[in-house]
Amino acid sequence: MKQLSSVIILFIFACSLSYAADKPGDLDALLEQVKRERVLEQQQNKLREAEFVTARDDQARLLAQAKAQLAFEEQQTALLNLAFQDQEKALANREALLQEKSGSLGELFGTVRQMANDSRGVLESSMISVQKPHRASFLKSLAERKQQPTISELREFWLLLQEEMTESAKVTRFQSPVITAEGKVEDREVTRIGVFSAFSEGKFLRYLSETGNLVELGRQPVDRLRHVISDFEKTTDGTLQAAVVDPTRGAIMALLVQAPNLKERIEQGGWIGFIIVGLGAIGLLVAIQRFLTLFLVGRGVARQQKQKQASLSNPLGRILAVYNDSLAHDFETLQLKLDEAILREIPKIERGLVTLAILAAIAPMLGLLGTVSGMIETFQSITLFGTGDPKLMSGGISQALVTTELGLAVAIPILLMHSALSSKSNRLVQILDEESASLVARNAEQYGNTGN
């Protein structure tokens, strides 16, 4: 196509040159020239028409190709749009699934970190860490790290928890350094019952999670519990034996150890508590002395009831000694003499009862005084320091409650002893009255019949 256009241009250029060169000289030449030019022009027009037809066919062919290509591209575009929509939906589903899985996985790993942190505290405070130290270091790194834990780390975490549960159900003996109450470190054989109790050589131990050491309790529980653990340490495997187990992992044992004994309880009551205890001791001594005295008097009266000869070593004998032949006929005088003898014996028999009654009445009053004094001290502490620290108020409250307890603890036994002594003395006085009345009645009956 381009070559044909170039030929036509060269031909037109040559004709123009020949026209310029062959300029006609007359009319005939001009006519001939015009004819030639007409022929040339017709030839040129045919060439142009052929060129235009060729160009039209080429354009039509190119247009058809372009339309075909356009239709193909449109078809491909439609297919790609459908594929794009399908892939976009699939991508959205995959992204949603990824978000769901990522959220669950993130929550899982967050839970693992939290459980590792919580379990670290449990393992650090467990007595098993004495035998298996440095267990909590792995859990500490697992709880503080930013990367996701691996499968092997999760398995190791599970094995640590499984080991803790397994060891908590075992009774184990092992060698371990123990800090004694004097501050010395001794290598001893320690008996551990799960994660609850540990003892060695008949003494309870406490586990210090801060240092990882076993410390002997500075103040041991009651002897009954110590005898139990001593017997347990002497048993062999496969033998059933009672033991002391603290399910709170030392909390109850710490409370038992901190519980004050009788001396400390009295000291908490202050000077009022010591006065109450002193009065109680006085009342106890008086009661014991009166019980012994009345017991001996009762035995003497019982022996005198079986004898006819009056003995001056007992009240009944001294009353019977008042009787003589000169008073046998004078019943009124005899009655008065016997009553006088009984009245002399009654103070000896009832001696100390008034003292016990006074002590039984004073002890609760002193307890009430201690209560008032302790409450005043408590309110003064609240006025000065407020209610933020309960320890500041515990001293006054302790004194208030302890003195009341001591007052009642002293008054109730003294009151019971007073009642028992009163009953015993009343029985002795009643025996004296009965014997004297019997003597008067027997004598009146004898001499009354003789007079008739």
Legacy VTK file of the C-alpha trace (Angstrom):
# vtk DataFile Version 3.0
C-alpha trace
ASCII
DATASET POLYDATA
POINTS 452 float
0.000 0.000 0.000
2.779 2.392 0.866
4.742 1.412 -2.281
1.743 2.177 -4.513
1.362 5.620 -2.999
5.044 6.324 -3.576
4.784 5.302 -7.281
1.783 7.630 -7.842
3.568 10.543 -6.242
6.650 10.008 -8.420
4.493 9.759 -11.508
2.701 13.037 -10.755
6.001 14.707 -10.079
7.421 13.478 -13.422
4.368 14.699 -15.339
4.653 18.096 -13.817
8.272 18.260 -14.781
7.560 17.204 -18.362
4.744 19.748 -18.522
6.984 22.419 -17.421
9.592 21.287 -19.889
7.207 20.785 -22.861
5.340 23.985 -22.844
3.066 24.061 -25.907
3.852 26.530 -28.584
0.482 26.624 -30.419
-3.133 25.601 -30.068
-2.715 22.169 -31.546
0.068 21.451 -29.243
-2.027 22.790 -26.429
-4.905 20.517 -27.454
-2.654 17.546 -27.619
-1.228 18.440 -24.312
-4.667 18.757 -22.802
-5.644 15.356 -24.135
-2.550 13.798 -22.784
-3.115 15.390 -19.456
-6.714 14.182 -19.501
-5.549 10.678 -20.155
-2.997 11.019 -17.469
-5.601 12.450 -15.108
-7.945 9.530 -15.833
-5.153 7.124 -15.175
-4.378 8.936 -11.992
-8.035 8.839 -10.961
-8.182 5.112 -11.602
-5.073 4.660 -9.577
-6.635 6.730 -6.823
-9.874 4.743 -7.034
-7.962 1.490 -6.909
-6.021 2.865 -3.989
-9.203 3.972 -2.256
-10.871 0.593 -2.880
-7.830 -1.206 -1.590
-7.743 1.071 1.423
-11.484 0.559 1.959
-11.117 -3.196 1.858
-8.194 -3.001 4.198
-10.162 -0.769 6.557
-13.162 -3.100 6.363
-10.942 -6.068 7.072
-9.263 -4.254 9.949
-12.668 -3.168 11.248
-13.926 -6.715 11.149
-10.799 -7.868 12.906
-11.193 -5.081 15.466
-14.851 -5.976 16.032
-13.970 -9.613 16.353
-11.182 -8.730 18.735
-13.570 -6.433 20.629
-16.169 -9.187 20.907
-13.516 -11.616 22.089
-12.176 -9.125 24.593
-15.690 -8.368 25.829
-16.330 -12.064 26.231
-13.057 -12.455 28.081
-13.919 -9.421 30.188
-17.266 -10.943 31.140
-15.586 -14.203 32.029
-12.923 -12.396 34.037
-15.579 -10.334 35.822
-17.400 -13.486 36.799
-14.156 -15.080 37.902
-13.242 -11.897 39.778
-16.582 -11.872 41.581
-16.209 -15.533 42.485
-12.667 -14.996 43.680
-13.704 -11.899 45.599
-16.407 -13.881 47.403
-13.969 -16.681 48.096
-11.419 -14.161 49.319
-14.004 -12.577 51.635
-14.883 -16.005 53.018
-11.224 -16.838 53.513
-10.596 -13.496 55.206
-13.560 -14.039 57.510
-12.296 -17.548 58.290
-8.811 -16.163 58.852
-10.158 -13.518 61.223
-12.131 -16.142 63.109
-9.184 -18.517 63.351
-6.813 -15.696 64.251
-9.203 -14.463 66.939
-9.592 -17.927 68.443
-5.860 -18.525 68.251
-5.114 -15.149 69.810
-7.598 -15.824 72.583
-6.019 -19.237 73.094
-2.539 -17.801 73.410
-3.818 -15.048 75.695
-5.360 -17.709 77.890
-2.088 -19.647 77.853
-0.196 -16.563 79.040
-2.716 -15.893 81.777
-2.699 -19.530 82.915
1.102 -19.529 82.861
1.174 -16.462 85.076
-1.387 -17.935 87.494
0.320 -21.321 87.534
3.654 -19.696 88.246
2.292 -18.350 91.516
0.927 -21.784 92.404
4.207 -23.533 91.660
6.270 -20.926 93.503
4.146 -21.358 96.653
4.085 -25.164 96.385
6.241 -27.341 98.657
7.057 -29.492 95.650
9.381 -26.719 94.467
11.756 -27.725 97.265
12.384 -31.013 95.426
12.004 -29.585 91.937
13.374 -26.033 91.942
13.431 -23.569 89.014
10.133 -24.851 87.681
8.566 -21.410 87.681
11.284 -19.813 85.499
9.863 -21.448 82.372
6.347 -20.259 83.207
7.662 -16.763 83.843
9.256 -16.597 80.377
6.113 -18.084 78.825
3.888 -15.483 80.492
6.087 -12.470 79.620
7.175 -13.247 76.075
5.514 -11.545 73.091
5.889 -14.394 70.585
3.321 -17.109 70.284
4.276 -20.270 72.206
5.239 -23.331 70.261
3.663 -26.767 70.468
6.607 -28.094 72.465
6.274 -25.250 74.965
2.564 -25.933 75.362
3.343 -29.593 75.972
5.969 -28.688 78.573
3.435 -26.383 80.267
0.923 -29.224 80.401
3.554 -31.603 81.795
4.380 -29.144 84.595
0.737 -28.942 85.617
0.375 -32.722 85.409
3.488 -33.160 87.531
2.104 -30.778 90.162
-1.185 -32.688 90.337
0.589 -36.043 90.522
3.015 -34.973 93.253
0.222 -33.386 95.294
-1.234 -36.857 95.883
2.003 -38.421 97.133
3.647 -38.845 100.529
7.367 -38.372 99.953
10.505 -38.475 102.064
13.561 -36.578 100.802
16.695 -34.845 102.039
16.578 -31.085 102.105
18.191 -28.162 103.970
15.994 -26.934 106.816
16.356 -23.637 108.654
15.844 -24.315 112.348
14.180 -22.023 114.859
17.664 -20.920 116.004
18.561 -19.816 112.465
20.874 -22.722 111.642
20.726 -24.624 108.347
20.638 -28.397 108.775
20.326 -31.158 106.213
17.378 -33.285 107.372
15.042 -35.952 106.123
11.759 -34.199 105.370
8.381 -35.907 105.077
5.984 -34.163 102.728
2.261 -34.935 102.461
1.248 -33.646 99.047
1.425 -29.864 98.964
-0.230 -29.497 102.350
2.114 -30.399 105.207
5.825 -30.958 105.777
7.582 -31.975 108.952
10.924 -33.273 110.133
12.048 -34.820 113.421
8.599 -34.328 114.927
8.417 -30.621 114.109
6.255 -28.839 111.568
7.898 -26.955 108.711
6.807 -23.987 106.664
7.750 -23.355 103.040
9.020 -19.871 102.178
8.248 -19.248 98.518
10.421 -16.101 98.499
13.617 -18.032 99.212
12.528 -21.574 98.364
13.548 -22.897 101.807
11.848 -24.975 104.469
11.759 -23.236 107.837
10.997 -24.834 111.169
8.082 -23.155 112.892
9.336 -21.034 115.747
6.234 -21.973 117.686
4.962 -25.478 117.252
1.313 -26.553 117.614
0.007 -28.521 120.566
1.828 -31.676 121.664
-1.020 -33.894 120.481
-0.392 -32.931 116.861
3.351 -33.305 117.269
2.922 -36.823 118.616
0.815 -37.673 115.555
3.497 -36.583 113.094
6.226 -38.293 115.142
4.344 -41.570 114.889
3.764 -40.975 111.179
7.496 -40.484 110.536
8.248 -43.830 112.154
5.865 -45.795 109.928
6.980 -47.746 106.887
5.532 -47.821 103.390
2.194 -49.572 103.077
1.188 -48.906 106.687
-1.898 -46.916 107.571
-1.181 -44.159 110.058
-2.930 -40.944 111.045
-1.314 -37.703 109.898
-1.858 -33.965 110.116
-2.966 -32.373 106.844
-3.666 -28.696 106.354
-5.931 -28.382 103.277
-5.328 -24.628 103.184
-1.589 -25.172 102.549
-0.480 -23.650 105.833
-3.160 -21.047 106.544
-4.897 -23.024 109.304
-1.559 -24.130 110.758
-0.403 -20.514 110.864
-3.568 -19.563 112.741
-3.088 -22.436 115.182
0.490 -21.390 115.783
-0.448 -17.734 116.254
-3.285 -18.574 118.637
-2.241 -17.336 122.104
-1.843 -19.770 124.947
-3.284 -19.299 128.415
-0.432 -17.121 129.615
-0.590 -14.856 126.595
-4.354 -14.691 126.870
-4.068 -13.509 130.477
-1.394 -10.989 129.486
-3.765 -9.582 126.882
-6.173 -8.747 129.693
-3.664 -6.422 131.324
-3.544 -5.705 135.052
-7.279 -6.342 135.379
-6.786 -9.817 133.985
-4.070 -10.573 136.545
-6.360 -9.392 139.347
-9.155 -11.643 138.107
-6.806 -14.620 137.918
-5.532 -13.858 141.395
-9.065 -13.769 142.765
-9.769 -17.033 140.997
-6.709 -18.635 142.591
-7.811 -17.378 146.030
-11.306 -18.740 145.455
-9.907 -22.087 144.346
-7.713 -22.361 147.437
-10.604 -21.423 149.708
-12.886 -23.923 147.967
-10.308 -26.723 148.235
-9.716 -25.986 151.903
-13.443 -25.958 152.629
-14.032 -29.166 150.666
-11.341 -30.938 152.684
-12.641 -29.506 155.956
-16.256 -30.432 155.249
-15.161 -33.868 154.080
-13.350 -34.477 157.351
-16.246 -33.012 159.356
-18.687 -35.220 157.499
-16.614 -38.305 158.249
-16.417 -37.340 161.913
-20.163 -36.760 162.103
-20.815 -40.102 160.426
-18.573 -41.907 162.945
-20.232 -40.051 165.819
-23.674 -41.196 164.650
-22.484 -44.786 165.086
-21.024 -44.191 168.588
-22.725 -43.497 171.929
-19.720 -41.820 173.525
-19.509 -38.130 172.573
-16.235 -37.034 170.943
-15.123 -33.420 171.000
-13.282 -33.816 167.653
-16.442 -33.337 165.572
-19.408 -30.930 165.742
-21.980 -33.605 166.547
-19.876 -34.918 169.466
-19.470 -31.414 170.852
-23.242 -30.867 170.642
-23.976 -34.202 172.319
-21.474 -33.346 175.043
-23.767 -30.516 176.140
-26.273 -33.091 177.358
-25.957 -34.146 181.065
-28.166 -35.599 183.719
-28.846 -32.256 185.358
-30.529 -30.993 182.200
-32.431 -34.194 181.495
-35.625 -33.069 183.287
-35.501 -29.463 182.043
-36.510 -29.852 178.401
-36.549 -26.125 177.582
-33.103 -25.519 178.988
-31.782 -28.578 177.198
-33.278 -27.326 173.944
-31.697 -23.919 174.391
-28.301 -25.403 175.239
-28.382 -27.626 172.156
-29.419 -24.683 169.949
-26.581 -22.647 171.390
-24.112 -25.453 170.600
-25.454 -25.737 167.061
-25.144 -21.970 166.562
-21.500 -22.181 167.647
-20.814 -24.913 165.093
-22.621 -23.322 162.125
-20.042 -20.506 161.492
-17.268 -23.075 161.501
-19.148 -25.206 158.987
-20.134 -22.277 156.733
-16.780 -20.528 156.945
-15.523 -19.328 153.520
-18.904 -19.442 151.770
-19.332 -15.682 152.006
-15.836 -15.212 150.586
-16.645 -17.425 147.618
-19.912 -15.591 147.035
-18.107 -12.242 147.065
-15.437 -13.509 144.663
-18.096 -14.924 142.321
-19.774 -11.512 142.276
-16.577 -9.424 141.920
-15.014 -11.399 139.053
-17.682 -10.489 136.423
-17.626 -6.878 137.648
-13.868 -6.734 137.096
-14.396 -8.285 133.674
-16.885 -5.529 132.888
-14.370 -2.967 134.119
-11.760 -4.404 131.760
-14.274 -4.302 128.928
-14.993 -0.619 129.529
-11.262 0.141 129.833
-10.485 -1.706 126.600
-13.242 0.039 124.693
-12.021 3.423 125.932
-8.537 2.552 124.657
-10.011 1.463 121.342
-11.934 4.700 120.891
-8.841 6.700 121.750
-6.907 4.840 119.046
-9.679 5.540 116.545
-9.635 9.229 117.501
-5.885 9.504 117.030
-5.236 7.238 114.041
-8.615 6.572 112.458
-9.930 3.187 111.380
-7.432 2.496 108.610
-5.221 0.113 110.583
-7.134 -2.587 112.518
-3.988 -3.523 114.456
-4.175 -0.256 116.365
-7.599 -1.221 117.687
-6.865 -4.882 118.300
-5.118 -4.264 121.637
-8.073 -2.483 123.226
-10.619 -4.892 121.799
-8.516 -7.847 122.956
-8.330 -6.462 126.478
-12.079 -5.790 126.463
-12.968 -9.323 125.389
-10.303 -11.165 127.367
-11.176 -9.543 130.689
-14.837 -10.390 130.193
-13.888 -13.968 129.368
-11.604 -14.230 132.378
-14.252 -12.757 134.691
-16.819 -15.294 133.568
-14.280 -18.132 133.571
-13.452 -17.363 137.211
-16.968 -16.534 138.426
-18.746 -19.586 137.031
-16.522 -22.253 138.696
-16.478 -20.299 141.973
-20.252 -20.053 141.863
-20.532 -23.796 141.271
-18.114 -24.548 144.102
-20.013 -22.179 146.372
-23.234 -23.979 145.563
-21.650 -27.383 146.222
-20.131 -26.227 149.534
-23.417 -24.626 150.570
-25.252 -27.854 149.912
-22.686 -29.879 151.860
-22.682 -27.465 154.817
-26.490 -27.362 154.825
-26.569 -31.150 154.985
-24.205 -31.130 157.968
-26.253 -28.450 159.756
-29.389 -30.422 159.030
-27.774 -33.530 160.559
-26.877 -31.531 163.679
-30.448 -30.204 163.936
-31.901 -33.659 163.448
-29.617 -35.252 166.067
-30.289 -32.521 168.631
-34.040 -32.700 168.015
-33.877 -36.478 168.261
-32.011 -36.222 171.548
-34.570 -33.798 173.021
-37.500 -35.867 171.802
-36.026 -39.111 173.125
-35.247 -37.533 176.479
-38.709 -35.938 176.727
-40.365 -39.214 175.900
-38.299 -41.089 178.489
-38.806 -38.683 181.392
-42.343 -37.865 180.442
-43.371 -41.510 180.737
-41.484 -41.830 184.049
-43.276 -38.818 185.478
-46.658 -40.305 184.645
LINES 1 453
452 0 1 2 3 4 5 6 7 8 9 10 11 12 13 14 15 16 17 18 19 20 21 22 23 24 25 26 27 28 29 30 31 32 33 34 35 36 37 38 39 40 41 42 43 44 45 46 47 48 49 50 51 52 53 54 55 56 57 58 59 60 61 62 63 64 65 66 67 68 69 70 71 72 73 74 75 76 77 78 79 80 81 82 83 84 85 86 87 88 89 90 91 92 93 94 95 96 97 98 99 100 101 102 103 104 105 106 107 108 109 110 111 112 113 114 115 116 117 118 119 120 121 122 123 124 125 126 127 128 129 130 131 132 133 134 135 136 137 138 139 140 141 142 143 144 145 146 147 148 149 150 151 152 153 154 155 156 157 158 159 160 161 162 163 164 165 166 167 168 169 170 171 172 173 174 175 176 177 178 179 180 181 182 183 184 185 186 187 188 189 190 191 192 193 194 195 196 197 198 199 200 201 202 203 204 205 206 207 208 209 210 211 212 213 214 215 216 217 218 219 220 221 222 223 224 225 226 227 228 229 230 231 232 233 234 235 236 237 238 239 240 241 242 243 244 245 246 247 248 249 250 251 252 253 254 255 256 257 258 259 260 261 262 263 264 265 266 267 268 269 270 271 272 273 274 275 276 277 278 279 280 281 282 283 284 285 286 287 288 289 290 291 292 293 294 295 296 297 298 299 300 301 302 303 304 305 306 307 308 309 310 311 312 313 314 315 316 317 318 319 320 321 322 323 324 325 326 327 328 329 330 331 332 333 334 335 336 337 338 339 340 341 342 343 344 345 346 347 348 349 350 351 352 353 354 355 356 357 358 359 360 361 362 363 364 365 366 367 368 369 370 371 372 373 374 375 376 377 378 379 380 381 382 383 384 385 386 387 388 389 390 391 392 393 394 395 396 397 398 399 400 401 402 403 404 405 406 407 408 409 410 411 412 413 414 415 416 417 418 419 420 421 422 423 424 425 426 427 428 429 430 431 432 433 434 435 436 437 438 439 440 441 442 443 444 445 446 447 448 449 450 451
